[in-house]
Amino acid sequence: MAIIDYMVSMLRRDEEGQGLAEYALILALIAIVAIVALIFLGGQVSKILSTVGTSV
């Protein structure tokens, strides 16, 4: 029982750093997805925006 308590206390000690690392990984993943989406859909978005701009 003492071994389990020790292991749980070791895991809980790094919780704040782990949470920060998880947020950083999520932010990096969102940035990569946004960049890839802009690369593949950039031309179409540009056409749509220019169409809207000319109609206004």
Distance bins in CASP14 RR format, pairs under 12 A and 6 or more apart:
PFRMAT RR
TARGET T0000
AUTHOR 0000-0000-0000
RMODE 2
METHOD distances of the structure
MODEL  1
1 7 0 0 0 0 0 1 0 0 0 0 0
1 8 0 0 0 0 0 1 0 0 0 0 0
2 8 0 0 0 0 0 1 0 0 0 0 0
2 9 0 0 0 0 0 1 0 0 0 0 0
3 9 0 0 0 0 0 1 0 0 0 0 0
3 10 0 0 0 0 0 1 0 0 0 0 0
4 10 0 0 0 0 0 1 0 0 0 0 0
4 11 0 0 0 0 0 1 0 0 0 0 0
5 11 0 0 0 0 0 1 0 0 0 0 0
5 12 0 0 0 0 0 1 0 0 0 0 0
6 12 0 0 0 0 0 1 0 0 0 0 0
6 13 0 0 0 0 0 1 0 0 0 0 0
7 13 0 0 0 0 0 1 0 0 0 0 0
8 15 0 0 0 0 0 1 0 0 0 0 0
9 15 0 0 0 0 0 1 0 0 0 0 0
11 18 0 0 0 0 1 0 0 0 0 0 0
12 18 0 0 0 0 1 0 0 0 0 0 0
14 20 0 0 0 0 0 1 0 0 0 0 0
14 21 0 0 0 0 1 0 0 0 0 0 0
14 22 0 0 0 0 0 1 0 0 0 0 0
15 21 0 0 0 0 0 1 0 0 0 0 0
15 22 0 0 0 0 0 1 0 0 0 0 0
16 22 0 0 0 0 0 1 0 0 0 0 0
16 23 0 0 0 0 0 1 0 0 0 0 0
17 23 0 0 0 0 1 0 0 0 0 0 0
17 24 0 0 0 0 1 0 0 0 0 0 0
18 24 0 0 0 0 0 1 0 0 0 0 0
18 25 0 0 0 0 0 1 0 0 0 0 0
19 25 0 0 0 0 1 0 0 0 0 0 0
19 26 0 0 0 0 1 0 0 0 0 0 0
19 27 0 0 0 0 0 1 0 0 0 0 0
20 26 0 0 0 0 0 1 0 0 0 0 0
20 27 0 0 0 0 0 1 0 0 0 0 0
21 27 0 0 0 0 0 1 0 0 0 0 0
21 28 0 0 0 0 0 1 0 0 0 0 0
22 28 0 0 0 0 0 1 0 0 0 0 0
22 29 0 0 0 0 0 1 0 0 0 0 0
23 29 0 0 0 0 0 1 0 0 0 0 0
23 30 0 0 0 0 0 1 0 0 0 0 0
24 30 0 0 0 0 0 1 0 0 0 0 0
24 31 0 0 0 0 0 1 0 0 0 0 0
25 31 0 0 0 0 0 1 0 0 0 0 0
25 32 0 0 0 0 0 1 0 0 0 0 0
26 32 0 0 0 0 0 1 0 0 0 0 0
26 33 0 0 0 0 0 1 0 0 0 0 0
27 33 0 0 0 0 0 1 0 0 0 0 0
27 34 0 0 0 0 0 1 0 0 0 0 0
28 34 0 0 0 0 0 1 0 0 0 0 0
28 35 0 0 0 0 0 1 0 0 0 0 0
29 35 0 0 0 0 0 1 0 0 0 0 0
29 36 0 0 0 0 0 1 0 0 0 0 0
30 36 0 0 0 0 0 1 0 0 0 0 0
30 37 0 0 0 0 0 1 0 0 0 0 0
31 37 0 0 0 0 0 1 0 0 0 0 0
31 38 0 0 0 0 0 1 0 0 0 0 0
32 38 0 0 0 0 0 1 0 0 0 0 0
32 39 0 0 0 0 0 1 0 0 0 0 0
33 39 0 0 0 0 0 1 0 0 0 0 0
33 40 0 0 0 0 0 1 0 0 0 0 0
33 41 0 0 0 0 0 1 0 0 0 0 0
34 40 0 0 0 0 0 1 0 0 0 0 0
34 41 0 0 0 0 0 1 0 0 0 0 0
34 42 0 0 0 0 0 1 0 0 0 0 0
35 41 0 0 0 0 0 1 0 0 0 0 0
35 42 0 0 0 0 0 1 0 0 0 0 0
36 42 0 0 0 0 0 1 0 0 0 0 0
37 43 0 0 0 0 0 1 0 0 0 0 0
37 44 0 0 0 0 0 1 0 0 0 0 0
37 45 0 0 0 0 1 0 0 0 0 0 0
38 44 0 0 0 0 0 1 0 0 0 0 0
38 45 1 0 0 1 0 0 0 0 0 0 0
38 46 0 0 0 0 0 1 0 0 0 0 0
39 45 0 0 0 0 0 1 0 0 0 0 0
41 47 0 0 0 0 0 1 0 0 0 0 0
41 48 0 0 0 0 1 0 0 0 0 0 0
41 49 0 0 0 0 0 1 0 0 0 0 0
42 48 0 0 0 0 1 0 0 0 0 0 0
42 49 0 0 0 0 1 0 0 0 0 0 0
42 50 0 0 0 0 0 1 0 0 0 0 0
43 49 0 0 0 0 1 0 0 0 0 0 0
43 50 0 0 0 0 1 0 0 0 0 0 0
43 51 0 0 0 0 0 1 0 0 0 0 0
44 50 0 0 0 0 0 1 0 0 0 0 0
44 51 0 0 0 0 0 1 0 0 0 0 0
45 51 0 0 0 0 0 1 0 0 0 0 0
45 52 0 0 0 0 0 1 0 0 0 0 0
46 52 0 0 0 0 0 1 0 0 0 0 0
46 53 0 0 0 0 0 1 0 0 0 0 0
47 53 0 0 0 0 0 1 0 0 0 0 0
47 54 0 0 0 0 0 1 0 0 0 0 0
48 54 0 0 0 0 0 1 0 0 0 0 0
48 55 0 0 0 0 0 1 0 0 0 0 0
49 55 0 0 0 0 0 1 0 0 0 0 0
49 56 0 0 0 0 0 1 0 0 0 0 0
50 56 0 0 0 0 0 1 0 0 0 0 0
END
